[in-house]
Amino acid sequence: MPIPRTPPRVLTVAGSDSGGGAGIQADLKTMLALGTHGMSVVTAVTAQNSLGVQGAWPLPAEVVRAQFRSVVDDIGVQAVKTGMLASAELVETVAELLTDVAAPVVVDPVGISKHGDALLAASALDAVRTKLLPVATVATPNLDEVAWLTGVRVASEADLPRAADAVLAYGPRWVLVKGGHLEGDAVDLLTDGTEAHWLRAPRHDNRHTHGTGCTLASAIAAGLARGDSVPDAVTAAKSYVTGAIAAGFPLGAGIGPVRHGWSFP
């Protein structure tokens, strides 16, 4: 029998969502659905369900560092996605680790949960700006995260280029500003400051959207691990997450998750 081919390897560095809709759990489901091998570095443990986050406990920096070195030094990675990093110390630790990785990095600058719960200490803002964003191949902030990072508030689609420029000033090669909170179609802007790609999708009338940001960033990382260009990876990821949102399902008493395996038979 021939030796099976190893799929592209993607590493997520993020927090655990005990409800399974976001965080590490959503990342690994997305990576599997898109034909890649997902690996994980857990940065924090949360007690979380469809109603919100009841508690969060960051792991020590040495535990995060040990997980990262264990995976990267033996298995290697072809793309990395970061999510919830919880504290300034963890942001700085992860940013330092990523400087030695040649693979593309997708940074989802997670600040708050879908329910409005804080997932990153306020003291970590400067570290995200000066340490983490400069190592990003693609940063994927939503409108609240853009305002938190830059002070730029987006009220309409016309504001998206100004928001993107403000994020690019901190050093990522590309930024995807997610305009999903605006009215009308779900429109995002991907740009490196030179070329711009406007990505549009119909808005689905489905409240079960928990994990959307994690899923999109992980889908982009999966595309990059397969060798896609940034625009191609983001376009494919947008299509995948749009389908996952349309198929989102009720779970518990609150907001249910997107369906990561929506394209499976």
Order of alpha helices (4+ residues) and beta strands (2+ residues): beta-alpha-beta-beta-alpha-beta-alpha-beta-beta-alpha-alpha-beta-beta-beta-alpha-alpha
